[in-house]
Amino acid sequence: MWCEPFGSKIDRTNISKMRSSYSTLWRWWCWCVVAVTVSLIVTDVGADEHNHMYEDHEEVVLWMNTVGPYHNRQETYAYFSLPFCVGAKQSINHYHETMSEALQGVELEFSGYDIDFKDDISPTEICMVDLTEEKHKAFIYAVKNQYWYQMYIDDLPIWGVVGKEEDKKYYIYTHKKFDISYNGKQIVDVTLTPERKELLRVGAKIKFTYEVNWKPSSVKFEDRFDKYLDPNFFQHRIHWFSIFNSFMMVIFLVGLVSMILMRTLRKDYARYSKDEEADDMERDLGDEYGWKQIHGDVFRPASNVMLFSALIGAGYQLTSVVLCVITFAILGELYTERGSMLSTTIFVYAATSPINGYFGGSLYARMGGKQWIKQMLMSAFIVPALVCGTAFFINFIAIYYHASRAIPFGTMVAVTCICIFVILPLTLIGTIVGRNLDGQPDYPCRVNAVPRPIPEKKWFMEPAVIILLGGVLPFGSIFIEMYFIFTSFWAYKIYYVYGFMLLVFLILIIVTVCVTIVCTYFLLNAEDYRWQWTSFMSAASTSIYVYMYSFYYFFFKTKMYGLFQTAFYFGYMALFSGALGIICGTVGYFGTNLFVRKIYSNVKID
């Protein structure tokens, strides 16, 4: 058994067996990482436009993506769900290039437009549409709801509006004018101008046309995405002010924690040392209280230890994923490639599964857990189950709406395979290693056989109150950044200031640790030894305030409407808030665990 070496003396044979087993597990981990890499990345290779190099007169593909209401960014449908028509050129079969594109609702379809590199095209007819009653109603509905559409040329996104309402009459734009700039053999800019309004009326014959104009440009290829960014929005003074405000909060909290550690605890140590020098009668008559009195119960295992260790393991993994993805986004500018951010997140999450198993499995073993396989399964699937459950629930609504956000069955199978054949084995490896290397209790104080009764205390020292108050300051350090993140996801801003995000995330970690230490000190001083869950939940309560802020943002900062968009928004905001809560809770427990071990290891216990 894997846990046997810790119950007996380890001999050389056992060491040899363990080394052989670890070597086998390491090879399995490498194969699993390669499998995830192949499934997520290798499909990016082979598309014609991916080398971004064109010869004169070479074909340039215009992909039609989605169409949908402007105020509901996530409610999108296939471009040809409206009665637009395809160009005369023969269609090119296209499927989702990556799994992340399918998850994001990307629906690339060949436009049929005949476009060649550096070849100007005068106004050319695409097709003629007879406006039947059904087609007329579809276009009227799209114009009423301010539908916009998205296209791609050489991976550059292009947006345009379907039509316009004037004097209670509805018009549709029938001409698309493309101005394409090139630098050498590379496309560096694309601009679409919708022109020629035509009144929508039943029985009308509408002719759709397009033209293409090529012009040289001095813009470098690596800078071509800059036109989509909005420096005035993201680098506004309020953004810098929020960073400064959060930094000052960090200084205050670090000073507060230092004062507790250096002054308050020093007085406690001095008083307890004086008590130890007194005789038994004086000690019995003395006023004994505070955190030292519960030294025999403070390291008692948390209630529902299986769920607790699973959340801690998932929190360590999510924290690693956030740090890695932000770092990759800073170094690689992931926002410039379609679906690359989500692909990177999936890959990093799968590859960091051993972190989940190691910390969750070792904590469960230290707390005396026996059903480690059940704990490993819970730890591996707790986050994927939440994500998939939310996504599949919204998927039913998307299917009802015939939206492009509906996840294809093949993508569901791929996600399930990643969970079963990649995440689960890697979590198993981490759990086995964690149980064997760090699964033995090493508490500085022994645990009493009988739990000590918890005395009554004032209402503001109750764990529920501490939990609710614990998330206020961490939320205060990030709520301004939340506005920018929400706007980039739910509106039409591309988030690119990942340096700010990394700084804010580090500030959040420091603030969470400091606040949780202070909350735990007050709890222990009230002789309440239930600090494990309290430290986790007091930090995790930050997610409650983030979710409450999402309601404010929805009703006062957006114009979203409809069942689909509302379910999509609040479903994924609950998922985002929950993941943030797990991260903050784990960070809070990590800092508090070090704090509790430190103060009790410095006190002499008879």
Summary of the structure (lengths in Angstrom):
residues: 606
radius of gyration: 29.8
end to end distance: 36.6
largest distance: 104.7
contacts: 1929
relative contact order: 0.11
helix: 60%
strand: 14%
